[in-house]
C-alpha cells in the first residue's frame, strides 16, 4: 500500500465523516478507501478510527496523527508542485489588483518586465481605487499603499513612497517660491481629495511635522490630474513621488520646499491566508520586493 494514499483516505474520512465521503472526494470506490485505511492502521500498528454504523470517531492515536497529517500532505503536494513547475517553468494566470494611478504608471511596467522572463504566464491586472475583496474577485496578489485595514490578509512590505510638493516653472516664476510651509496658504494649491484630511497638508522635514491649511481653485480625485494641472501652471500639488519624478528630471515640474515632503507611505503586497501559495505568485512577490527596493535605492541617491 502507498503510505500517501492511506494518509489521504484517513484525512478525507475524518473531514467528511465517512469512508463514502472520503471515496467521493478522492475519486475512488468506498471499498478501496476502506482497504487503504485498514492497510494504514496495520502499518501504524494501532487503530486510528472507531467505526460505527452511523459515524467515524478518532482514537487517541488517530487524534495525534490528525494533528500532523494535513500539514504533511500539504507540504508533500507543495514539493511536488514545485518540482513540476521547475521543470516546465512558470505558467498559468496571476490576478493582480492595484490602485489605478500606481498600476498604470509603475506596476504595469514592472509586471511587463516580470512576464518577459516567464513567457507562459498570463498577467490579469485589475485596477481600482477601491479595496477589492480578494476572495470574491479571485485575486492572487493585491498591491496596496498606506494603512492596511484588513488583518485577515497576509501582508509583505515591498516598498514605500513619499508625497512631493511640485509646481511648474511658469507658476513659480509668476507667483514666487514659497520659503516656508506656512507660505503655502498664500498660493493656489491643487488638492487631491483621495487624501483623507481636513483641508490641510501634513509636511515633514528632518526634525518635525507640521500641518498647513491650503486652498485653491481645483479639487480632484486623481493624483494624475493634480500633476497635470500643476504642469499647466494652475498651482502647487502634493503628488506621489513615482508620478512626478520623471517630470522633475525633465524640468516640467520643480520641487517646492524640497526639504519637506508629505508622509511616507508603505507599499504592501497582500494575499489570502492559505496552506500553499502557488510558486508563480511567490516568484512575483520576490520580484516586486527586489524591483521596488532598487527604485527606493535610486530615490535615495537622487536626494
N, C-alpha and C positions, 0 to 999 in steps of 0.2 A: 504493500500500500504506500502511496505517496503521502508523506507527512503533511505537505501543504494542503492537499485535498482534504485530509482528515481535519485539519485545523479550520479550513474554510467551512466545512459542514458543521463543525462544533459551534463556531461563532454565529453562523447563519441560523442554526437551530435555536440557540439562546435568544437571538434578537427577534426571531419570528415566532418562537414559542412552540414550534413543531418541526418534525422531520419533513412533512409535506411542504411546509412553508420554506424550509431550507432548500429542499429539492427544486421548488419553483424558482427561487432566487438564483440558484446555481445552474439551472437548466439540465438537471439530471433526474432520474427516477427516485421516488421515495425509498424503494428497496435498496438502490445503490447508496443513497445517503445513509441509511441505517447500517449498511455494510461498512462504509468508511468510518462511521462513528464507533462501531464495535472494534474495528481494527485499531483506531486511535487509542481507545481505552486499553486494549491489550498491550499496545506499545508503551503506554504510560504506566501500566501495571496497577491501575486503580480505576474505580468508577468515577466518571466525570458528570454524568447526568442521571437523575432519578426519573424513570419513565412511569407514567400512569396512563390510564385510558383517556384522560382529559388534558393533561399538560405535561411539560417537562420541567424539572427542577434541577438546580445546581447542587452538587455535592460540595463539601469543603474543598476538595482538590479541584473541582471544576471552577469554584469561585476564584481560587488562586490563578488558575490558567486563564480565565476570562479577563482577569485584571491586566494581563500582558499580551494575550493573543491578538486582539485587534491591532494594536500598535505594531506588533511584529509583522503581521500580514501587510500593513500599510508600508512599512519600511521595505519589505521584500518587493512589493509592487513598484515602489519608487525606484529601487535599484534596477529592476528590470526595465522600467520605462526609460530611465537614464541611459541604460545600455543601448536600447533600441534607438533612442534619439541621437545618441553619439554616433551610431553607425550611419544613420541616414541624414543627419543634420537637422536643424530646426525647421518645423513645418507647422501648418495649421493657422488658426486665426487668433490674434491678440486684440481684444477690445479695450481701448484706452479712452478714458474720459478726462477732459481738461477744460479750464476756462477759455473763453473764446479768444481773447487777445493773446494770452500766453501760448495757447495752442497754435494759433495762426503764425505768430512771429518767431517763436523759438522751438516749441516742441515738435511741430511738423518737420522742421529741418533735421532735428536730432533723430526722429523716427525714420526719416528717409535714409540717413547715414546707417542706422542700425539694420534696416531691411536690405540695404545694398550688400551687406555681408552675409545675409541669410535669404537668398532669392526665393526660397519656397514658402516663406512666411507671407501672410496677409495681415496688414495692419488696419484695423477698423477704428478710426479716430473720431470720437463723438464730442463735439464742443458745445458747452453750455455754461452760462454764468450762474446757474443754479446747481446746488449739490444734487447729484443723481443717486438713486438707490442702486447700489452695485448689484445686489441680488436680483432685483426686478429687471434691471437692464442687461444682465449677463455680462457685466463689466469685469475684466480681469484685473485692471490696474487703473486707479484714478490719481491724477496729479493735482494737488490742492495747495493753495498759497494761503498762509496766515493761520489763524487759530483753528484747531481741529475740534469739532463738537461731538463727533460720533465715536465713543470709546469702544464700541463693539468691533471696530476695524483694526487691523494691524497697520501700523504706520512706520515708515522708514524715512528719515530726513535725507533728502537728496541734494539740497542746495539752499540758497537764500537769495533774496532780492531786496533792494532799497528803493525808496521813492526819492527822486531828484527834482529840485526846483529848476525849471528851464524857461527860457523865453527866446524869441527871435532877436537877431542883431538889430533889426529895424525897430522893434518895440523898445529895446533898451536904449537905442540912440534917441528915440523920441521922448521917452519918459524917464530915462536915467536908471542907474543901477542901484537897487536897494543896498544900503550899507549894513543894516541890521534886520533881524526878523520883524521887529515892530514896524519897519518901513513898509512892509507888505500891505498894511492897512490903507496906504495911500496909492496902491496900484490896482489895476484890473487883474483879478485872479480868476482863472478858469477852474471851476470846481467839478470834480468827478464825484457824482452822487453815489457811486458804488462804495465809496469810502464811508464807513459808518462814522458819524460825528455830529457835531452841533454847529457847523459852520466855521470851525477852527481847524487849523493845521498844526499837528504836533511835530515840532522840529527838534532835532538833537545835534549836538556837536560833541567834541571830546569830553566836555565837562558837565553838560546839563541838558535838560529838555525843557522846552517852553511851548506853550500853546499860543497861537496867533490867530485872531479873528480876521477872516478875509472876506472880501466882497468882489463882485464883478458882474459882467453882463451875460455870462454864459454858465449854465449848469448843464452838464451832460452825464449820461450814464455809461460812458465808454472812455477808457483810457486812451484809446487810439484817436478818438475825436478830440479829446483835450489836447493831445500832442499836435494834431493837425491845425487846430485853432491857434495854438501858440505859434506855429510856423507861419501863420497868416497874420502875425502882428497883433493878435487880439488880447494878449495878456500873458501872465505868468501861470504856468501849470505845474502841478506836482504829479510826476509820472513815474512808472516803473522803470528801473534802470535798463532792463533788456529792451524796452520800447524806444528809448531816446539816445542810447549810447552811440549808435551809428550816425545819427543826426548831429550829435555834438562833434564827433570826429570830422564830419564833412562841413562843419561850420553853419549848418542850417539852424541849429539851436545853440544857445550858450548856457552854461551853468549859472544860476543865480544863487548868491550866498553859498559858494562852493564848499565852505566849511560846515554847512548844515545839510541835513537830509531828513526825510521822513523816517518813521520807524522801520527797522529791518524786519522782514517777514520771512519765516522759514518756508521752504518748499518741501512737501512730503509726498511720497507715493504711498497710497493706501490700498489695501486689498482685504478681501473677506478672510476670516479665520477658517482654515480648513486643514485636513490632515496632510495634504500634499499640494504644493504649488507647482504647476507644470514647469518643466525645465525652460521652455521658451520665455515664460513670464519672469522666472528668476534671472535668466540671462539678460533680458531687457532691463530689469531693475538694476543689476550691476552696471550695465552700460550707462544708464542715466546718472547713477552716482558718480561714475568716472567723468562723464561728459560735462555735467554741471559743476563738478569740482574743478575742472580745467577752466571753465568760464569764470568761476569765482576767483581763481588764482590770477587770471588775466585782469579782472577788475581791480584786484589789489595792486597789481603792478602799475595800473594807469592812475591810481590815486596817490 
